[in-house]
Amino acid sequence: MDHTELTKYILEKFPGKIELLDTGKAEPFFKISADFLLDFCRSIHSDEKLFIDFLCNIGAVDTGKKFEVVYSVASVKNHIRFDFKLEQEYEGAEIDSIQEIWAGANWHEREVWELYGINIRNHGNLTRFLLPDDWNQGFPMRKNWDAPDFVRMPEQ
């Protein structure tokens, strides 16, 4: 399935629930709502044409206005890959854990929680592994983060 076929298939499979973003040049890039995350992931994992069996990465972005959580997924069997994202407001940012679908989400979700402060519902092991256990200086990947030893460089 090439880029065009993959995009068409996904858009037709989830009408009204997914939006194609024009920023995905190499691979299709979609936007979904946070409340559709689990259903979407279960569906792309179990769909025989897609069989998304590999979670490549989960990352977060602080845009200065909201959080974006970006997922990169692939099918080793079907040789396809695409990305999707969801948006969260700063206050009360929370997403569902997708560990039940891809166990490798564990570390990625912990990173998102630890560095951005986005809560991961039903994770079960939200413990620090990048920052010291007694860290109490906020979330260092947020644009508004500040700490006593931190020196902010001028924006370019």
Wavefront OBJ file of the C-alpha trace (Angstrom):
o trace
v 0.000 0.000 0.000
v 1.592 3.308 -1.061
v 1.231 6.716 0.607
v -1.902 7.670 -1.345
v -3.643 4.311 -0.853
v -2.827 4.293 2.863
v -4.163 7.821 3.327
v -7.367 7.036 1.423
v -7.920 3.779 3.318
v -7.530 5.387 6.748
v -9.738 8.370 5.898
v -12.474 6.051 4.578
v -12.185 3.708 7.564
v -12.713 6.541 10.068
v -15.012 9.086 8.392
v -15.488 12.211 10.472
v -13.170 10.957 13.217
v -9.787 11.700 11.691
v -8.310 14.659 9.872
v -5.468 14.537 7.352
v -2.774 17.121 8.045
v -0.730 18.460 5.157
v 2.468 18.457 7.237
v 3.126 14.744 6.714
v 5.354 14.867 3.644
v 7.130 11.510 3.870
v 4.318 9.608 5.574
v 0.653 10.433 6.180
v -0.002 12.514 9.281
v -3.432 12.610 10.924
v -5.125 14.385 13.807
v -7.564 12.586 16.104
v -9.412 13.565 19.258
v -8.116 12.350 22.614
v -11.353 10.502 23.377
v -10.902 8.447 20.180
v -7.328 7.349 20.973
v -7.986 3.864 22.374
v -10.578 2.913 19.768
v -8.347 4.181 16.966
v -5.285 2.301 18.219
v -7.188 -0.939 18.750
v -8.654 -0.670 15.270
v -5.395 0.003 13.412
v -3.705 -2.784 15.362
v -6.344 -5.411 14.548
v -7.171 -4.335 10.965
v -5.716 -6.927 8.553
v -4.888 -4.367 5.839
v -3.049 -2.156 8.311
v -1.897 -4.531 11.091
v -0.033 -1.787 12.920
v 2.160 -3.988 15.093
v 4.911 -1.548 16.030
v 4.773 1.657 18.059
v 7.827 3.600 16.884
v 7.545 6.549 19.233
v 5.365 8.823 21.327
v 6.453 12.399 21.807
v 4.939 15.606 23.047
v 5.216 19.212 21.960
v 4.434 22.352 23.917
v 3.290 24.789 21.223
v 2.986 27.666 23.649
v -0.808 27.432 23.418
v -1.495 23.730 23.996
v 0.155 20.310 24.108
v 0.330 18.007 21.110
v 1.010 14.316 21.675
v 2.427 12.690 18.533
v 2.418 8.956 17.819
v 4.481 7.214 15.124
v 3.295 3.724 14.225
v 4.195 1.097 11.659
v 3.409 -2.337 10.324
v 6.477 -4.505 9.916
v 4.399 -7.114 8.083
v 2.710 -4.694 5.662
v 5.612 -2.221 5.266
v 3.575 0.866 6.111
v 4.103 3.743 8.519
v 2.182 6.846 9.525
v 1.881 9.380 12.307
v -1.022 10.864 14.198
v -1.452 13.422 16.929
v -3.961 14.672 19.439
v -4.159 17.990 21.216
v -4.592 18.781 24.903
v -5.173 22.007 26.796
v -2.568 22.861 29.443
v -4.950 22.591 32.360
v -5.799 18.996 33.156
v -3.939 17.493 30.182
v -4.639 13.753 30.258
v -4.565 10.910 27.752
v -5.246 7.185 27.900
v -2.432 4.674 28.084
v -2.075 2.482 24.994
v 0.095 -0.148 26.723
v -2.660 -2.726 26.357
v -2.145 -2.487 22.581
v 1.612 -1.886 22.380
v 3.550 -2.751 25.553
v 6.434 -0.539 24.390
v 4.299 2.520 25.120
v 5.340 2.203 28.784
v 8.557 4.223 28.548
v 7.248 6.737 26.024
v 4.202 7.508 28.155
v 6.328 7.864 31.277
v 8.529 10.369 29.407
v 5.487 12.428 28.359
v 4.246 12.425 31.953
v 7.618 13.169 33.522
v 8.792 15.923 31.174
v 5.489 17.610 30.247
v 3.159 16.758 33.123
v 0.525 15.177 30.879
v -1.257 12.550 32.963
v -1.518 9.055 31.478
v -4.749 7.357 32.578
v -4.491 3.660 33.453
v -0.721 3.524 33.071
v -0.060 1.734 36.340
v 3.620 2.677 36.707
v 4.050 6.439 36.324
v 7.426 6.649 38.023
v 10.406 8.821 37.182
v 13.296 7.422 35.192
v 14.915 10.499 33.626
v 14.798 12.980 36.486
v 15.800 12.357 40.114
v 13.166 10.595 42.224
v 12.832 13.648 44.452
v 12.448 16.116 41.535
v 10.119 18.981 42.462
v 11.037 21.693 39.955
v 8.187 21.254 37.500
v 8.207 19.904 33.967
v 11.397 20.824 32.071
v 10.050 20.435 28.526
v 7.310 23.011 28.982
v 7.975 26.365 27.370
v 7.164 28.205 30.590
v 9.473 26.067 32.736
v 11.937 27.849 34.906
v 14.289 26.677 37.661
v 16.927 28.312 39.838
v 19.871 26.978 37.782
v 18.208 27.359 34.374
v 19.459 30.080 32.022
v 17.004 30.830 29.220
v 18.658 31.615 25.897
v 17.171 34.296 23.638
v 14.700 33.092 21.006
v 16.100 33.088 17.486
l 1 2 3 4 5 6 7 8 9 10 11 12 13 14 15 16 17 18 19 20 21 22 23 24 25 26 27 28 29 30 31 32 33 34 35 36 37 38 39 40 41 42 43 44 45 46 47 48 49 50 51 52 53 54 55 56 57 58 59 60 61 62 63 64 65 66 67 68 69 70 71 72 73 74 75 76 77 78 79 80 81 82 83 84 85 86 87 88 89 90 91 92 93 94 95 96 97 98 99 100 101 102 103 104 105 106 107 108 109 110 111 112 113 114 115 116 117 118 119 120 121 122 123 124 125 126 127 128 129 130 131 132 133 134 135 136 137 138 139 140 141 142 143 144 145 146 147 148 149 150 151 152 153 154 155 156
